[in-house]
């Protein structure tokens, strides 16, 4: 998804990329325009482009994020759905950036949650987890990781 952030909300333009990842935003006023590009499995890009008669194509390169998958289970080993699950950089504690994991709604994956983050070590915490969290390594080497299991009470 691509958005021009100039002007009031009603003047902002949003476009989806085509199959090759290309997009076009037309009818912009000349001058600097702030553009934000976002995709679910990539880091967001934001930049300013100077729009004018001679403005050519702009190449935007997005950095791929790594999947982090956890499965919540209760004391008896049964999957737990509907919980708040967050992750943040390992070793930062509660003050670091937080990402909320989205629960997968697939029937065959009850209690599974996923988020796409920059590669590295992340601490995943779930409501009711007495341990305070589990460290998980997010890597681009494994784009289909086995879930890390978190037992909650």
N, C-alpha and C positions, 0 to 999 in steps of 0.2 A: 504494500500500500504506500502510496506516495502522496504527500500533502504539501501545498504551498501555504506558508503561515502568515502571509502578508494580508493586511487589511482586517476589517471586522470579520467575524465568523462567517457571515453570509457571503463574503468575498473569497473565502478560502477555497482552494480547488483540491479535490482528492481524486486520484486516479489509481487504477489497478494495472499492474504490469501485464504484458501479453506473454505468450508461451516462451518467448526468448528473453523475458525479463525487461523488455523495453517499455517506456512510457513517454507520453507527451502531455505537457500542460500548455495550453494555448491562451491567447488573449491576456497576457500579463502586461502590466505597465512597465515601461523602461525603467531601469535602475536596479538596485540590489533587491533580491528576493530570497527569503529563507525557505529552504526546502528540507523536509524530513522524510526519510525513507525507512519503513519498518517492515519486518517479516517475522513470522512466528519463530523460526529456527535460526535467526540471524540477529546480530547486534544492530541497534538502530544507528542510522547515519543522519547527521544534520549538517547543513552547510549553506553558505550564502553564494548565490549565483548572480552575476551582473548581467541583467537582461537588456538586450539592445538589438538593433537591426542585424548585427553581425554575430550574434550568439549562435554558436554551433552546438553539436551534441555534447552533453556532459556525461562522463562515465563515473558511476558510483559503484564502489566495491564494498560489499557487506561481508562481515566476518561471521562464519558459521558458529552456532552455539552447540554445546554438547547436551544430550539428554541425561537427566537424572531421574531415576524411577525408584519409588519406594512402595512397599506394600505394608499396610497397617494390619496387625492381627491382635486379637484380645488374648487374655491369659490362657484360653483354651485352644488357641491357634486358629480361630475363625476370623475371616476377613472383616475389617471394620470400615464402613463407608461413612461419608458425611462429616468428616473431621476437618479441622483447620490444620494444614501442614505448611510450614514455611522453611526456607533455607536461606542461608547467608554465608559469606566467606568464613571459612574455618578460622578459629582463633580470635575473632573480632568480638564475640559476645553479642549482647543485645543491641549494641550501638551501630552495627554495620548495616549495609543495605540488605533489604529482605525481599525475597521473591516468594509469592504464594504458589504452591503447587496446585495444578488443576487435577481434579479427580477424573480418571478415565471412566467413561460411562459404559464401557463394553461389558456385557453380561459375563463373558468368560474371564474377566479380570477384576473381580470384586476387590475393593479396598486398595486398588492401585492408584498412585498419584504420580504426575510427571511435571517437570519444568525444564526449560532449555536455558542453560547458563554458559558463561564463558568457561573454557576448560580450566580445571584446577580443583582444589580441595574445598568442599562445602560442608557445612554442618546443617543437617536436616532435623527439624524439631516438629513434634506433633503434640496436640493437646492430649494430656493424660500420660505423656511419656515421662516416667520418673527419672530417667537417666540424663535428661537435659539435652539430648540430641545425639545423633550418629554422624560421624564424618564419612563423606562419600566423595570419591574421586570422579569428577566428570571429565571424560576424555573423548576426543574425536576419533580415537582408534576403535571405539566400540559404539556404533550408532544404534545398537539394539541391545542395551545392557540388561542383564538380569536384575530384577528388583532387589534393593536392599530391604530386608525385613526389619520392621520396628514393632516391638511388642508393647502395647499400651494396656493400662488397667481400666 
